[in-house]
Amino acid sequence: MRVLLFSHTTGYQLRAFNDAAEALGIELVFATDRCHRLDDPWQDRAIAVRFFDVESSVAAIVRHVEGVQVAGLLAVGDRPVVLAARAAEALGLTWHSVAGARNSTDKRRARQALGAAGLPSPPFAVVGVSDDAASSLRPPFPAVLKPLGLSGSRGVIRADDAQAFDAAFARIRALLARPQVRAARTGVDDEILVEAYVDGREYALEGVLTAGTLQVFAIFDKPDPLEGPFFEETIYVTPSRAPEAIQQRIAASAARAARALGLWHGPIHAECRVTSAGDVYVLEAAARPIGGLCSRVLTFTEGGARPGDGDGNLSLETVLLLHAIGRPIDRVSREARAAAVMMVPIPQRGIFKGVSGEDRARAVAGVTEIRITAKDGQLLEPLPEAGSYLGFIFARGDTPAAAEASVRAAHAELAFEVRPDLMVQR
């Protein structure tokens, strides 16, 4: 049995999906943006695709799987989503619609669709980075500026007044001019969404859609306030400590957002803000699972497990593969214990030279894993210019507060050496 998996060659989750597939007896067929001029450089027999060249890539996929039965597909990350939807359409596989994929990966389309469906949505405008009108644009403050073509809070800046707006606009313009950003060719490389800032607590929802019906795996609290000027996510904790009524509103809003965007069948990761009045603003509803190594915070049980029976033994990747091949997952539920993940923030720009204190951090009660993903000699940049992390800390506990406290205590034991980046001036 085969499943198509769309991803960047450098996606963190590829190994996790591969391990899960091997355990299930599923063959993964990778479609990645590897170099098409080299003969299988990653030794994964992947189909070489270009996410910005959808039609040619779909044709390559159809040729590659001709005469081969493909049971389903998945996409990891935002960029592969539209190509995956077109491939599903061409191969007759049930997945998210092409329109839904496009809406979910374009902030302007998403805002338009959510507003048209009657969901709470902030006023917004879209301006080009070279648009003369941008210099005179004065939205209601505070406002948030977001590059249409970037994800993961990269380039997202809050501006509280006209001076801050101009500075943020210039900073985003410089970011979008970088060669590596231009090389992505998203199709919306030169546009910025400007929207009213929504004050409230932020949450994330992880789930899956089956023929339009949402199954919620987890609702995450984001305990650190995300008030700007930048919006670096650090800690996710589940189960949520929000009142049950708020959690129900979050789930209902995510389901409405999915319908409004045109998402139908497959993973969904939603981000939202809940105001003090209880209004739920869906910031995004993505046709993909949670990113990076964060999926390791979720484990599941299947069948007759009762609360307190112990930790889960199914990974998120396992559950999503089962769903992709049409296996019922309605009896799958998240493990009983609370869990937390910290995406270790980058404190300053510089060259990464190592970390100390890992043994002490791993010895903190409740910590289950620490993964330092930064490499020696790597140039680090904090947000808003960059969208990576130093690594990930995972913990479990009897309560959400205990799991959160464990990742914070472990982080306090780590000391990162970041040396100044000596830039040559010409």
LINJOUR-V570265 format. One record per residue. NEAR is the number of other C-alpha atoms within 10 Angstrom. D_LAST is the distance of its C-alpha to the last C-alpha in whole Angstrom. Layout:
near:NEAR d_last:D_LAST
near:NEAR d_last:D_LAST
//
This chain:
near:14 d_last:57
near:19 d_last:53
near:20 d_last:51
near:24 d_last:47
near:23 d_last:44
near:29 d_last:41
near:26 d_last:38
near:23 d_last:34
near:17 d_last:34
near:10 d_last:33
near:15 d_last:35
near:18 d_last:37
near:22 d_last:40
near:19 d_last:41
near:11 d_last:42
near:16 d_last:44
near:20 d_last:46
near:19 d_last:46
near:14 d_last:48
near:22 d_last:50
near:20 d_last:51
near:12 d_last:52
near:10 d_last:55
near:13 d_last:56
near:10 d_last:56
near:18 d_last:54
near:14 d_last:52
near:23 d_last:48
near:21 d_last:47
near:25 d_last:43
near:27 d_last:41
near:23 d_last:37
near:20 d_last:34
near:20 d_last:34
near:14 d_last:32
near:14 d_last:35
near:8 d_last:34
near:9 d_last:35
near:10 d_last:39
near:14 d_last:39
near:12 d_last:36
near:11 d_last:37
near:7 d_last:41
near:13 d_last:42
near:14 d_last:43
near:22 d_last:42
near:21 d_last:42
near:20 d_last:38
near:26 d_last:38
near:23 d_last:35
near:25 d_last:35
near:18 d_last:34
near:12 d_last:37
near:18 d_last:40
near:14 d_last:42
near:12 d_last:41
near:22 d_last:41
near:23 d_last:44
near:13 d_last:46
near:16 d_last:44
near:21 d_last:46
near:14 d_last:49
near:10 d_last:49
near:13 d_last:48
near:15 d_last:51
near:10 d_last:54
near:8 d_last:57
near:10 d_last:56
near:11 d_last:57
near:19 d_last:54
near:16 d_last:55
near:23 d_last:53
near:26 d_last:49
near:27 d_last:46
near:24 d_last:43
near:24 d_last:40
near:22 d_last:37
near:23 d_last:37
near:22 d_last:35
near:27 d_last:38
near:26 d_last:41
near:25 d_last:41
near:25 d_last:41
near:29 d_last:44
near:27 d_last:46
near:22 d_last:46
near:25 d_last:47
near:21 d_last:50
near:16 d_last:51
near:13 d_last:51
near:18 d_last:53
near:11 d_last:55
near:16 d_last:54
near:20 d_last:54
near:27 d_last:51
near:31 d_last:49
near:21 d_last:50
near:20 d_last:47
near:15 d_last:47
near:26 d_last:47
near:27 d_last:44
near:21 d_last:42
near:27 d_last:43
near:28 d_last:42
near:24 d_last:38
near:20 d_last:38
near:23 d_last:38
near:19 d_last:39
near:17 d_last:42
near:24 d_last:43
near:26 d_last:43
near:15 d_last:45
near:22 d_last:47
near:23 d_last:48
near:16 d_last:48
near:12 d_last:51
near:15 d_last:53
near:11 d_last:53
near:19 d_last:51
near:16 d_last:49
near:21 d_last:46
near:16 d_last:44
near:14 d_last:43
near:18 d_last:40
near:14 d_last:38
near:17 d_last:35
near:17 d_last:33
near:16 d_last:30
near:21 d_last:26
near:11 d_last:26
near:11 d_last:29
near:10 d_last:30
near:11 d_last:33
near:16 d_last:31
near:13 d_last:30
near:10 d_last:33
near:14 d_last:35
near:14 d_last:36
near:18 d_last:38
near:15 d_last:40
near:15 d_last:39
near:17 d_last:38
near:24 d_last:36
near:24 d_last:34
near:23 d_last:31
near:24 d_last:31
near:29 d_last:29
near:24 d_last:32
near:25 d_last:31
near:23 d_last:30
near:17 d_last:32
near:17 d_last:32
near:18 d_last:31
near:22 d_last:28
near:28 d_last:26
near:26 d_last:30
near:27 d_last:29
near:23 d_last:32
near:24 d_last:32
near:16 d_last:35
near:14 d_last:34
near:18 d_last:33
near:10 d_last:29
near:16 d_last:29
near:25 d_last:30
near:16 d_last:27
near:13 d_last:24
near:22 d_last:26
near:23 d_last:26
near:13 d_last:22
near:15 d_last:21
near:23 d_last:23
near:20 d_last:22
near:13 d_last:18
near:19 d_last:20
near:22 d_last:22
near:13 d_last:19
near:10 d_last:18
near:9 d_last:18
near:10 d_last:21
near:14 d_last:23
near:15 d_last:23
near:10 d_last:24
near:15 d_last:27
near:14 d_last:29
near:18 d_last:31
near:12 d_last:32
near:15 d_last:31
near:20 d_last:28
near:19 d_last:27
near:21 d_last:30
near:28 d_last:30
near:19 d_last:34
near:29 d_last:35
near:22 d_last:38
near:19 d_last:40
near:20 d_last:39
near:17 d_last:43
near:14 d_last:44
near:19 d_last:45
near:19 d_last:45
near:23 d_last:44
near:24 d_last:45
near:26 d_last:45
near:25 d_last:48
near:26 d_last:48
near:24 d_last:51
near:25 d_last:52
near:21 d_last:53
near:22 d_last:56
near:13 d_last:58
near:16 d_last:56
near:13 d_last:58
near:23 d_last:55
near:19 d_last:56
near:18 d_last:54
near:19 d_last:53
near:18 d_last:51
near:24 d_last:50
near:24 d_last:47
near:21 d_last:47
near:19 d_last:43
near:18 d_last:44
near:13 d_last:41
near:13 d_last:40
near:17 d_last:38
near:16 d_last:37
near:14 d_last:34
near:15 d_last:31
near:18 d_last:30
near:18 d_last:33
near:25 d_last:32
near:19 d_last:36
near:17 d_last:37
near:23 d_last:40
near:26 d_last:43
near:28 d_last:47
near:26 d_last:50
near:20 d_last:53
near:21 d_last:52
near:16 d_last:53
near:14 d_last:54
near:8 d_last:57
near:10 d_last:59
near:9 d_last:59
near:16 d_last:55
near:18 d_last:55
near:13 d_last:57
near:15 d_last:55
near:26 d_last:52
near:22 d_last:54
near:14 d_last:55
near:20 d_last:52
near:30 d_last:50
near:22 d_last:53
near:18 d_last:53
near:27 d_last:50
near:30 d_last:50
near:18 d_last:53
near:20 d_last:51
near:27 d_last:48
near:21 d_last:50
near:29 d_last:50
near:23 d_last:53
near:21 d_last:53
near:26 d_last:50
near:26 d_last:48
near:27 d_last:47
near:20 d_last:44
near:26 d_last:45
near:19 d_last:43
near:20 d_last:45
near:20 d_last:45
near:20 d_last:48
near:14 d_last:49
near:10 d_last:51
near:7 d_last:54
near:13 d_last:54
near:16 d_last:52
near:25 d_last:50
near:24 d_last:47
near:26 d_last:46
near:23 d_last:42
near:24 d_last:42
near:25 d_last:44
near:26 d_last:42
near:37 d_last:44
near:24 d_last:43
near:26 d_last:44
near:23 d_last:42
near:15 d_last:38
near:18 d_last:37
near:19 d_last:39
near:20 d_last:41
near:18 d_last:44
near:19 d_last:45
near:22 d_last:46
near:23 d_last:49
near:23 d_last:52
near:19 d_last:55
near:21 d_last:59
near:17 d_last:61
near:10 d_last:65
near:9 d_last:67
near:16 d_last:65
near:12 d_last:65
near:11 d_last:63
near:10 d_last:63
near:12 d_last:64
near:12 d_last:60
near:16 d_last:57
near:18 d_last:56
near:14 d_last:56
near:18 d_last:54
near:20 d_last:51
near:24 d_last:49
near:23 d_last:48
near:22 d_last:52
near:21 d_last:53
near:22 d_last:51
near:24 d_last:52
near:18 d_last:55
near:22 d_last:55
near:24 d_last:53
near:17 d_last:56
near:13 d_last:59
near:11 d_last:60
near:12 d_last:61
near:16 d_last:59
near:11 d_last:61
near:10 d_last:62
near:19 d_last:59
near:21 d_last:58
near:23 d_last:55
near:24 d_last:56
near:21 d_last:58
near:20 d_last:56
near:23 d_last:53
near:31 d_last:49
near:33 d_last:46
near:30 d_last:42
near:25 d_last:39
near:23 d_last:36
near:22 d_last:34
near:20 d_last:31
near:22 d_last:28
near:14 d_last:27
near:13 d_last:24
near:17 d_last:20
near:19 d_last:20
near:19 d_last:21
near:21 d_last:24
near:15 d_last:26
near:16 d_last:30
near:15 d_last:33
near:12 d_last:36
near:14 d_last:39
near:16 d_last:40
near:12 d_last:43
near:14 d_last:44
near:22 d_last:43
near:23 d_last:45
near:12 d_last:48
near:18 d_last:48
near:17 d_last:51
near:21 d_last:51
near:24 d_last:47
near:19 d_last:48
near:16 d_last:44
near:20 d_last:41
near:14 d_last:38
near:14 d_last:34
near:14 d_last:32
near:18 d_last:29
near:13 d_last:28
near:13 d_last:27
near:13 d_last:23
near:13 d_last:23
near:16 d_last:20
near:24 d_last:22
near:18 d_last:21
near:19 d_last:24
near:23 d_last:26
near:20 d_last:25
near:17 d_last:22
near:16 d_last:24
near:18 d_last:27
near:20 d_last:28
near:23 d_last:30
near:19 d_last:30
near:17 d_last:34
near:23 d_last:37
near:26 d_last:40
near:27 d_last:44
near:28 d_last:47
near:27 d_last:51
near:20 d_last:53
near:13 d_last:57
near:17 d_last:55
near:23 d_last:52
near:17 d_last:51
near:18 d_last:52
near:25 d_last:49
near:26 d_last:47
near:20 d_last:47
near:28 d_last:47
near:31 d_last:43
near:19 d_last:42
near:16 d_last:44
near:25 d_last:42
near:23 d_last:39
near:12 d_last:40
near:16 d_last:40
near:16 d_last:37
near:12 d_last:34
near:14 d_last:30
near:14 d_last:28
near:21 d_last:24
near:16 d_last:22
near:13 d_last:18
near:12 d_last:15
near:8 d_last:13
near:6 d_last:10
near:5 d_last:6
near:4 d_last:4
near:3 d_last:0
//
